[in-house]
Amino acid sequence: MTRTSIERPAGRATSGAVVPVLAFAGIVVAVMQTLLVPVIKDLPQLLDTTPGNATWVLTSTLLSGAVATPIMGRLGDLFGKRRMLIASLSVMVAGALLSAVTSTLLPMIAGRSLQGFAMGAIPLGIGLMRDMLPRERLGSAMALMSSSIGVGGGLALPAAALVAQHASWHALFYGAAALGVLSIGLTLLVVPESEARAEGTFDLPGALGLSAGLVLFLLPITKGSDWGWTSGMTLGLFGAAAAVLLLWGVYELRTKAPLVDLRTTARPAVLFTNLASIMVGVSFYVVSLVLPQLLQLPTATGYGLGQSMVVAGLLVAPLGLTMMVTAPVYARLSARYGPKTTLILGMLIIAIGYGAGLGLMGAAWQSLVISVVLGAGIGLAYSSLPALIVGAVPASETGAANGLNTLMRSIGTSVSSAVIGMVLANTANDVGGVAVPSLHGFRLSFLIATGAVVLGLGFALLLPRQRPSGHPQLRASSEEDANLERAEEALRGFRGRVLDAAGTPVARAKVTLIDRRGRQAGATLSAEDGSYALTVPTRGAYVLAARAEGHVPHASAATHPGEDGAVDVDLALPGEAVTA
């Protein structure tokens, strides 16, 4: 029998370089989110514009990333995840080069929008890992890919500060473009394309509807403090977002090949994971907003720590480094206790970090402690999310489902940015006509983060226990455990052999499982003796389609009762299926 219900490409897929190359792509993409943090206050002068207009340089990246993430995930499921990953990185490089050669507002906004488009690389990388890695390596690999969002953001702060302090700010974009080109080259060289594909077509109306709804929702969140939270513009956009997303949801439920399968999204395992993801996103961004400001405020304020831009970045950098180190730790914990437990543990550590941080704002070394503790907690939480999603959706929906989960984190960071920005502005002290964030504002921000984590912890506790059938929970484990899990999977689906007209076994034939809606529910390659095994997501009628080079493709209907046990179906090329 084959090892998994997902086709695993041969050859280069087993390269040990695949995981670090994909994680590097995620880190490069995440760099775009914090690239301009060291020069935010100087943007109006650099672009010769007003402070209100300059904020669009950051807002545009956020909006384009939110729109692109679920769309690129679905395109990857349909047309190839590696292909879409390279396309995402290429668009990012083009955007970085455009930003590098301009000092005017509109071209800069256009370039930053293209850079945000690359956020879809995170779910695409996770999908590629699921399609090509053996189970015993999958947990730690997905953990590293998921954590790359925080790793890239954390490492970019000191690097960007160093460049901005000693070179032209345009060098930031040239450096980002170079990283993007390097990532594309490594991906082309090391990462093979996955042959797993979803059935159906791309849902263009659904993509347009979701894009419009997200822009209408995120725009007032990011600009509400400037426009006024009770202004007609803000409330009108929120109302329009609700109307558009409601109509979009009705359409998605009725279309045969939706961009987002809302029925799958409504499953408790997916729903509560996504809700918890929003809260993790909120908690991650608070520390990124508070600690750099606290560290750089002059000591004359009585609470500022008087550090330079570069030193402040270095003291916050352990946030990302700890997240990277946490990935293998997560793999061991998840192997023993499961991703739900590691998510809960991660959120508890985050709550402890923010709670302790309320009293650790008096020295630079204390900021380092906060960064390390929060990095460990956020790393565990981020690492758990893709395993929970992947374990709850069909293989053909991995890219889209992880894209939606990444979007939930982005929504969390957007809400965090808006709320914390408003809190710091409303609690600021007036010093010579300049608004200076207060210590009270910093502590209130930490309290808000703690509250968000507690709410997320409640969502995590509501996650259901893994069912004994259906999609198996993905854990990093030993080779022996993985073999046992694969054997158990084979008892909950279809199994048999692929034969030619003479009854000779056919090796490496692709066997695809198609559900009653015409969508791919699994795929695998037959072994050397022609055997295959596919799990079923639920009971019901399916079509088993087999194809191999030099043979006529063949499809046959089969029904699974949904109980533990395998239905034996041999597939003849060409010919009729033989039920054992």
C-alpha positions in Angstrom: 0.0 0.0 0.0 1.1 3.6 -0.5 2.0 5.7 2.4 -0.6 8.4 2.2 -3.8 9.5 0.5 -2.0 12.3 -1.3 0.2 11.8 -4.2 3.8 12.4 -3.4 6.1 13.4 -6.3 9.1 11.3 -6.8 12.7 12.3 -7.0 13.5 15.7 -5.8 10.6 15.8 -3.4 12.6 13.9 -0.8 15.4 16.6 -0.9 16.2 17.8 2.6 16.5 21.3 1.2 12.8 21.6 0.3 11.7 22.7 3.8 14.3 25.4 4.4 13.8 26.8 0.9 10.0 27.1 1.4 10.5 28.5 4.9 13.0 31.0 3.4 10.3 32.1 0.9 7.9 32.7 3.8 10.5 34.7 5.7 11.2 36.9 2.6 7.5 37.6 2.1 7.1 38.4 5.8 9.9 40.9 5.6 7.6 43.1 3.4 5.3 43.7 6.4 7.9 45.4 8.6 10.3 46.7 6.0 9.4 50.3 6.5 8.8 50.3 10.2 12.1 52.1 11.0 11.2 55.0 8.6 7.5 55.3 9.2 7.8 58.7 10.9 9.9 60.0 8.0 7.6 58.8 5.2 5.7 62.2 4.8 9.0 64.0 4.3 10.5 61.3 2.1 7.5 61.2 -0.2 6.7 64.9 0.0 3.1 64.2 1.2 0.9 64.6 4.2 1.1 62.1 7.1 -2.5 60.9 6.3 -1.5 60.1 2.7 1.8 58.4 3.8 -0.1 55.8 5.8 -1.4 54.4 2.5 2.1 53.1 1.9 1.5 50.6 4.8 -2.3 50.2 4.3 -1.9 49.2 0.6 0.4 46.3 1.5 -2.0 45.0 4.1 -5.1 45.2 1.8 -3.4 43.5 -1.2 -2.0 40.8 1.1 -5.4 40.1 2.6 -7.0 39.9 -0.9 -4.3 37.8 -2.5 -3.9 35.2 0.3 -7.1 33.1 -0.2 -7.1 33.7 -3.9 -3.5 32.4 -4.5 -4.3 29.4 -2.2 -7.2 28.4 -4.4 -5.2 29.0 -7.6 -2.4 26.8 -6.2 -4.9 24.0 -5.5 -6.2 24.2 -9.1 -3.1 24.9 -11.2 0.0 24.0 -9.1 1.2 25.4 -5.8 4.9 25.8 -6.9 3.8 27.7 -10.0 1.7 30.1 -7.9 4.5 30.4 -5.3 6.9 31.6 -8.0 4.2 33.9 -9.4 3.7 35.5 -6.0 7.4 36.0 -5.4 7.8 37.5 -8.9 5.1 40.0 -8.3 6.8 40.9 -5.0 10.1 41.5 -6.8 8.5 43.7 -9.4 6.8 45.7 -6.6 10.1 46.1 -4.7 11.9 47.4 -7.8 9.1 49.9 -8.5 9.3 51.2 -4.9 13.1 51.4 -5.1 13.2 53.8 -8.1 10.5 56.2 -6.9 10.1 58.9 -4.3 6.5 59.9 -5.1 3.4 58.7 -3.4 1.3 56.9 -6.1 4.1 54.8 -7.6 5.2 53.9 -4.1 1.6 52.8 -3.1 1.5 50.7 -6.3 4.8 49.0 -5.5 3.8 48.3 -2.0 0.5 46.8 -3.1 2.5 44.4 -5.4 4.7 43.5 -2.5 1.7 42.6 -0.3 0.5 40.3 -3.0 3.2 37.8 -2.1 1.5 37.0 1.2 -0.1 34.0 -0.6 3.3 32.3 -0.5 2.7 31.2 3.1 -0.3 28.9 2.5 1.2 27.7 -0.8 4.3 26.6 1.0 2.3 24.7 3.6 0.3 23.0 0.8 3.4 21.9 -0.9 4.8 20.4 2.3 1.6 18.4 2.8 1.7 17.1 -0.8 5.3 16.0 -0.8 6.6 15.3 2.7 6.2 12.0 4.7 4.1 12.3 7.8 7.0 12.0 10.2 8.5 15.3 8.8 5.3 17.2 8.1 4.5 18.5 11.6 7.8 20.3 12.2 8.0 21.5 8.5 4.6 23.1 8.6 5.4 24.7 12.0 8.5 26.3 10.6 6.6 27.6 7.5 3.8 29.0 9.7 6.2 30.7 12.0 8.1 32.3 9.1 5.6 35.1 9.3 6.8 36.1 12.7 10.4 35.2 12.0 10.6 37.4 8.9 8.9 40.3 10.6 11.2 40.0 13.7 14.5 39.7 11.8 13.5 42.5 9.4 13.3 45.1 12.2 17.0 45.3 13.1 18.2 44.7 9.6 16.0 47.5 8.1 16.9 49.8 11.0 20.6 49.3 10.2 20.2 49.9 6.5 18.0 52.9 7.0 20.5 54.4 9.5 23.5 54.0 7.3 22.3 54.1 3.7 19.5 55.4 1.5 16.1 54.2 2.4 15.7 53.0 -1.2 18.3 50.3 -0.4 15.6 48.6 1.7 13.7 47.8 -1.5 16.7 46.8 -3.5 17.6 44.4 -0.8 14.0 43.0 -0.7 14.1 42.5 -4.5 17.4 40.6 -4.2 16.0 38.3 -1.5 13.0 37.7 -3.7 15.1 36.8 -6.7 17.2 34.4 -4.5 14.1 32.8 -3.2 12.7 32.3 -6.8 16.0 30.7 -7.9 16.1 28.3 -4.9 12.5 27.3 -5.4 13.1 26.6 -9.1 16.2 24.6 -8.2 15.0 22.6 -5.2 11.2 22.5 -5.0 9.3 20.2 -7.4 5.7 20.8 -8.4 3.0 18.9 -6.7 0.8 16.9 -8.9 -2.2 17.0 -6.5 -4.9 19.1 -8.0 -8.4 20.2 -7.1 -11.2 19.5 -9.5 -13.3 22.4 -10.9 -12.6 25.9 -12.2 -11.5 29.2 -10.6 -14.4 31.1 -9.0 -13.9 34.6 -10.4 -17.1 36.1 -9.1 -16.3 34.7 -5.7 -12.8 36.1 -5.8 -14.1 39.6 -6.8 -16.8 39.4 -4.1 -14.3 38.4 -1.4 -11.8 41.0 -2.5 -14.4 43.8 -2.4 -15.7 42.7 1.0 -12.2 42.5 2.5 -11.2 45.9 1.2 -14.5 47.4 2.5 -13.9 45.8 5.9 -10.2 46.4 6.4 -10.1 49.9 5.1 -12.1 51.5 7.9 -10.2 49.3 10.4 -6.9 50.8 9.2 -8.1 54.3 8.7 -10.8 54.6 11.4 -8.6 56.5 13.8 -7.9 59.2 11.1 -11.5 59.4 9.8 -13.2 59.0 13.2 -14.8 55.7 14.4 -18.3 57.2 14.3 -17.9 59.1 11.1 -20.2 58.4 8.1 -17.3 57.1 6.0 -16.2 54.6 8.6 -19.7 53.3 9.5 -20.8 53.3 5.8 -17.8 51.2 4.8 -18.5 48.7 7.6 -22.1 48.4 6.5 -21.1 48.0 2.9 -18.6 45.3 3.9 -21.3 43.4 5.8 -23.7 43.5 2.9 -21.1 42.4 0.3 -19.7 39.6 2.4 -23.3 38.4 3.1 -24.1 38.3 -0.6 -20.7 36.7 -1.3 -21.5 33.9 1.3 -24.9 33.2 -0.3 -23.2 32.9 -3.7 -20.4 30.7 -2.4 -23.0 28.3 -0.9 -24.7 27.9 -4.2 -21.8 27.6 -6.6 -20.4 24.2 -7.5 -16.7 25.1 -7.3 -16.5 27.9 -4.7 -13.4 29.9 -3.9 -14.0 29.1 -0.2 -16.0 26.0 0.8 -18.0 27.7 3.6 -19.5 24.3 4.6 -16.0 23.1 5.4 -15.1 26.4 7.0 -18.1 26.0 9.3 -16.8 22.8 10.8 -15.9 23.3 14.4 -12.3 22.2 13.8 -11.9 24.8 11.1 -14.1 27.6 12.6 -12.5 27.7 16.0 -9.0 27.4 14.6 -9.6 30.5 12.4 -11.2 32.4 15.3 -8.2 31.5 17.5 -5.9 32.7 14.7 -7.4 36.2 14.8 -6.6 36.4 18.5 -3.0 35.2 17.9 -2.6 37.8 15.2 -3.8 40.5 17.6 -1.3 39.4 20.3 1.6 39.1 17.8 1.3 42.7 16.5 0.9 44.4 19.9 4.5 43.6 21.0 5.8 44.8 17.6 4.0 48.1 18.1 4.8 48.7 21.8 8.4 47.6 22.5 10.2 49.5 19.7 8.5 52.7 20.8 9.2 52.1 24.5 12.9 51.4 23.8 13.5 54.4 21.6 11.7 57.0 23.8 14.2 59.3 25.5 14.9 58.7 29.2 13.9 62.3 29.9 10.2 61.1 29.7 10.8 59.1 32.9 10.0 55.8 31.4 11.6 55.8 27.9 14.7 53.5 27.6 16.7 55.8 25.3 17.9 53.2 22.9 18.9 53.8 19.2 16.8 52.5 16.3 19.3 49.6 15.7 19.6 48.6 19.3 15.8 48.6 19.7 15.5 46.4 16.7 18.1 44.0 18.0 16.3 43.7 21.4 13.0 42.9 19.6 14.7 40.5 17.1 14.6 37.5 19.6 10.8 37.5 19.1 11.4 36.1 15.6 14.4 34.0 16.5 12.6 32.2 19.3 9.7 31.5 17.0 12.1 29.7 14.6 13.7 27.7 17.4 10.2 26.7 18.7 9.4 24.8 15.5 11.3 21.6 16.4 10.0 21.9 20.0 6.5 22.1 18.7 7.1 18.9 16.6 8.0 16.9 19.8 5.1 18.3 21.8 2.6 17.8 19.0 3.7 14.2 18.4 2.8 13.4 22.0 -0.1 15.6 22.8 -1.5 16.9 19.4 -1.7 20.4 17.9 -4.7 21.4 19.9 -2.7 21.0 23.1 0.3 22.9 21.7 -2.0 25.7 20.6 -3.5 26.0 24.2 0.0 25.8 25.7 1.3 28.5 23.3 -1.6 30.9 24.2 -1.0 30.3 27.9 2.7 31.3 27.4 1.6 34.4 25.5 -0.7 35.4 28.3 2.1 34.9 30.9 4.4 37.0 28.7 2.1 39.9 28.4 1.0 39.7 32.1 4.7 39.7 33.2 5.4 42.5 30.7 3.1 44.8 32.6 5.8 45.0 35.3 8.9 44.6 33.0 9.1 48.0 31.3 11.9 49.6 33.3 15.1 48.3 31.6 16.2 47.3 28.1 17.1 43.8 29.2 13.5 43.3 30.4 12.3 44.0 26.8 14.6 41.1 25.7 12.9 38.8 28.3 9.5 39.8 27.0 10.5 39.2 23.4 11.8 35.7 24.2 8.8 34.6 26.2 6.3 35.9 23.7 8.3 34.5 20.8 8.1 31.0 22.4 4.3 31.3 22.9 3.5 32.8 19.5 5.8 30.3 17.9 3.9 27.4 19.5 0.5 28.9 18.6 1.5 29.7 15.0 3.0 26.3 14.5 -0.2 24.5 15.6 -2.6 26.4 13.2 -1.7 24.7 9.9 -1.7 21.2 11.4 -5.2 21.8 12.8 -6.4 23.1 9.4 -4.7 20.5 7.3 -6.1 17.8 9.5 -9.7 19.0 9.0 -9.9 19.6 5.2 -9.5 17.4 2.1 -6.1 17.4 0.4 -7.6 19.3 -2.6 -8.5 22.3 -0.4 -5.2 22.6 1.5 -4.0 25.8 -0.2 -7.4 27.6 0.0 -8.0 26.6 3.6 -4.5 27.7 4.8 -4.9 30.8 2.7 -8.1 31.6 4.7 -6.3 30.9 7.9 -3.5 33.2 7.0 -6.1 35.8 6.2 -7.5 35.4 9.7 -4.1 36.2 11.2 -3.8 39.3 8.9 -7.2 40.4 10.1 -6.0 40.0 13.7 -2.9 42.2 13.0 -5.1 44.8 11.3 -7.4 45.0 14.2 -4.5 45.1 16.6 -2.8 48.0 14.6 -6.0 50.0 14.6 -7.0 49.4 18.3 -3.5 49.9 19.7 -2.8 52.9 17.6 -6.0 54.5 18.9 -5.1 53.6 22.5 -1.6 55.0 22.3 -2.9 58.2 20.6 -5.7 58.8 23.2 -3.4 58.2 26.2 -0.4 60.1 24.8 1.2 63.0 26.7 1.6 66.4 25.1 5.2 67.4 25.2 6.0 70.7 23.5 3.1 70.2 21.1 4.3 66.7 20.3 2.2 63.6 21.2 4.4 61.2 23.1 3.1 57.7 24.0 2.6 57.2 27.7 3.5 54.3 30.0 -0.1 54.0 30.8 -0.9 53.5 27.1 1.8 50.8 26.8 0.4 48.9 29.7 -3.1 49.2 28.5 -2.0 47.8 25.2 -0.5 44.8 27.0 -3.8 44.3 28.8 -5.7 44.3 25.6 -3.3 41.7 24.2 -3.8 39.6 27.3 -7.6 39.8 26.9 -7.3 38.8 23.2 -5.2 35.8 24.1 -7.7 34.7 26.8 -10.5 34.9 24.3 -8.4 32.9 21.8 -7.7 30.4 24.5 -11.5 29.9 24.9 -11.8 29.2 21.2 -8.9 26.7 21.4 -10.6 24.9 24.2 -13.7 24.5 22.1 -11.8 22.7 19.3 -13.2 19.1 19.1 -11.2 16.1 19.8 -9.9 14.4 16.7 -12.5 12.0 15.4 -11.4 8.3 14.9 -12.3 8.5 11.3 -12.2 11.0 8.5 -9.1 13.2 8.1 -6.4 12.1 10.4 -4.7 14.5 12.8 -1.4 15.5 11.4 1.4 15.1 13.9 5.1 15.0 13.7 6.1 11.6 15.0 8.6 8.8 14.7 8.8 6.6 11.6 7.2 3.7 13.5 4.2 5.9 14.6 3.9 7.2 11.0 3.7 3.6 9.7 1.1 2.7 12.2 -1.0 5.8 11.3 -0.8 4.9 7.6 -1.9 1.4 8.3 -4.9 2.7 10.3 -5.8 5.1 7.5 -6.0 2.3 5.0 -8.7 0.7 7.2 -11.0 3.7 6.6 -11.3 4.0 2.9 -10.7 2.2 -0.4 -7.9 -0.1 -1.2 -7.0 -2.5 -3.9 -4.7 -2.9 -6.9 -4.4 -1.3 -10.3 -4.2 -3.9 -13.1 -3.8 -3.9 -16.8 -6.0 -5.9 -19.2 -3.9 -9.0 -18.7 -4.2 -8.8 -14.9 -0.6 -7.6 -14.4 -0.1 -5.0 -11.6 0.5 -1.4 -12.8 3.0 0.6 -10.7 2.9 4.4 -10.3 -0.6 4.7 -11.7 -2.4 7.8 -10.4 -5.6 6.9 -8.5 -7.9 9.9 -7.8 -10.9 9.8 -5.4 -13.7 12.1 -6.5 -16.7 12.9 -4.3 -20.3 13.3 -5.3 -19.8 17.0 -6.0 -17.2 16.3 -8.5 -14.3 17.5 -6.4 -11.1 15.7 -5.7 -11.1 14.1 -2.2 -7.7 12.4 -2.4 -5.1 11.0 -4.7 -2.2 8.6 -4.6 0.2 6.6 -6.7 0.0 2.8 -6.8 3.0 0.9 -5.4 5.3 -1.5 -7.3 2.8 -4.3 -6.7 -0.1 -2.2 -8.1 -1.6 -1.6 -4.6 -3.1 1.6 -3.5 -5.0 3.0 -0.4 -7.2 6.1 -0.1 -9.0 7.4 3.0 -12.5 8.8 2.7 -13.6 12.1 4.4 -17.1 10.7 4.9 -19.4 7.9 3.9 -21.2 8.0 0.6 -20.7 7.5 -3.2 -17.4 8.2 -4.9 -15.7 7.7 -8.2 -12.2 6.1 -8.3 -10.3 7.2 -11.4 -7.1 5.5 -12.5 -4.6 6.6 -15.2 -1.1 5.5 -16.1 1.2 6.1 -19.0 0.5 3.8 -21.9 -2.9 2.8 -20.7 -6.5 4.0 -21.3 -7.8 5.9 -18.2 -10.6 4.2 -16.3 -13.1 5.4 -13.7 -15.5 3.4 -11.5 -18.2 4.2 -9.0 -17.8 2.9 -5.5 -19.6 3.5 -2.2 -18.1 3.6 1.3 -20.4 2.9 4.3 -18.5 5.3 6.6 -17.6 2.6 9.2 -14.1 1.6 10.1 -13.0 -0.8 7.5 -11.7 -0.8 3.9 -13.7 -1.4 0.8 -11.6 -3.4 -1.6 -11.8 -2.2 -5.2 -9.4 -3.4 -7.9 -9.1 -1.1 -11.0 -8.4 -2.5 -14.4 -6.8 -0.5 -17.2 -8.9 -0.7 -19.4 -11.8 -2.6 -18.1 -14.3 -2.7 -15.3 -13.6 -2.5 -11.6 -13.4 -5.8 -9.8 -14.8 -5.8 -6.2 -13.0 -8.2 -4.1 
